[in-house]
Amino acid sequence: MIVYKYFKKGRTVSSEDISKIPNSLQEHWMPFTSNKDFKENPRLITGAKGVYLTNHKGKTMIDASSGLFCNPFGHGRKEITEAVAKQLEQLDYCQPFQQGFGGSFDLATKIARHTPGNLNRIFYTICGSTAVETAIKISVAYHRAKGDSQRFRFIGRERGYHGMNIGAISVGGMVNNIKTFASILMPGVAHIRHTHLPEHKFISGQPTTGVELADDLERIAVNFGGENIAACIVEPIAGSTGTLVPPKGYLKRLREICNKHGILLIFDEVITGWGRTGSAFASQEFGVTPDIITMAKATTNGVVPMGVVACKEEIYDAVMDAAPKGAVELFHGYTYSGIPVAVAAALAVQDIIEKENIFNRAKEMAPYFQKGLFTLQDIDVVENIRGYGMMGGIDMKMNVKPGKAGFECFKACYEVGVNFKATGDCLIIAPQFICEKKHIDEIINKLRTGILNYSKNLKN
Ligand SMILES: Cc1ncc(COP(=O)(O)O)c(C=O)c1O
């Protein structure tokens, strides 16, 4: 076998590797990545089709996390590619301020058909983080428009993830994401406790204990004055910290407390939106209607960045009514808010959802996936498993320090051909909705092999 040398460190690789590896990996500072580890042992993805990915070694891997929860309708969807290509030829860009194009209005109408209640007013952003930031700003603008300018406080939740801009990390609850930036966080934010209790061991679906954790919001409202709080933001199911499913009755109780104090309730459905639970939104799945929903990821099947904020009509009306005629009502927006390519991809996704009855498909496959997922509980290095719909979290037992087990296990699984994301010591599993039973079997079998390989290496 020919062996090449590459990179400054002179690492050696086999001849299969080399053609797909760029000359230098040094210049690209990769996000949320152990750059040093990656550059020693790169994992490059070179192709994607359906439920499979190909890496630079020519190995096929099954995608067990729909990318980052964003490609649930399958990789390489021709309908989306064609819609984007057609849009680029016809109208590649138009500025979204004081101007528009038809597609963004058509898309808003289609999105509003799926959102719960009267969350029928649609604001476009660039991604999940900007959707959250926008929801924060809309909350403040709404209260101000109603003469409630003292409402500046926001309530987030421990173990929540809402993205990485300052607004999003301030309301988020993941300590590693804020440590470095603690001095520049948004003021006035408090957090309620997360919903994961020690007794929530190997539970598929909603735990029956823990509803009272929602009362944290009442305590904060009493301590700070509910009249000072603009909004409470939660993910209906915390996704990035490993599928923390809300206890039965929990979201309903949050809703009641918000109503009592005039606090807006924001559901961050960047992960749960567009079918992940088996309903269009987790809001419908759990029968609780928030005031604002944020979404992103699956909106375009992940192929063009786009975020969306859906608001109740009365929020929009209040902001409109407060501004003089002819004035810009909300001084907020992005160069890439609802740009034609993103809209074209999202419209194609809407067609796929309709034609392929996607939400039902996810709902029907969910029990099979959940059953498979929980078969992994007999592996000794598995600490806990949680799941709901087409989402699952597998906690690995800690190995020396937090995060090591998750990362090592992710790498062992990658080697046996199953790809996903690990956060800390949790393996995040979120199969595509187009998966057939044989794909779910493949995911579970490969997870078993990968986790066992990791476990064997521990013992050696
Ligand atoms: C619930 C939730 N909100 C917001 C975000 C941020 O989205 P983005 O990375 O597109 O900014 C994420 C990303 O994973 C998310 O899971």
The ligand as a Tripos MOL2 file, in Angstrom:
@<TRIPOS>MOLECULE
LIG
   16    16     1     0     0
SMALL
NO_CHARGES

@<TRIPOS>ATOM
      1 C1        -33.8820   24.1480   19.8680 C.3       1 LIG1
      2 C2        -32.8470   24.8960   19.0990 C.ar      1 LIG1
      3 N1        -32.9430   26.2260   18.9790 N.ar      1 LIG1
      4 C3        -32.0670   26.9400   18.2850 C.ar      1 LIG1
      5 C4        -31.0020   26.3340   17.6680 C.ar      1 LIG1
      6 C5        -29.9930   27.1490   16.9170 C.3       1 LIG1
      7 O1        -30.1190   26.9340   15.5560 O.3       1 LIG1
      8 P1        -28.9590   27.3900   14.5630 P.3       1 LIG1
      9 O2        -27.7890   26.5240   14.8170 O.co2     1 LIG1
     10 O3        -29.5940   27.1880   13.2080 O.co2     1 LIG1
     11 O4        -28.6930   28.8220   14.8270 O.co2     1 LIG1
     12 C6        -30.8560   24.9520   17.7430 C.ar      1 LIG1
     13 C7        -29.7510   24.2540   17.0880 C.2       1 LIG1
     14 O5        -29.5020   23.1000   17.2540 O.2       1 LIG1
     15 C8        -31.8020   24.2160   18.4890 C.ar      1 LIG1
     16 O6        -31.6880   22.8920   18.6350 O.3       1 LIG1
@<TRIPOS>BOND
     1     1     2 1
     2     2     3 ar
     3     2    15 ar
     4     3     4 ar
     5     4     5 ar
     6     5     6 1
     7     5    12 ar
     8     6     7 1
     9     7     8 1
    10     8     9 2
    11     8    10 1
    12     8    11 1
    13    12    13 1
    14    12    15 ar
    15    13    14 2
    16    15    16 1
@<TRIPOS>SUBSTRUCTURE
     1 LIG1         1 GROUP 0 **** ****
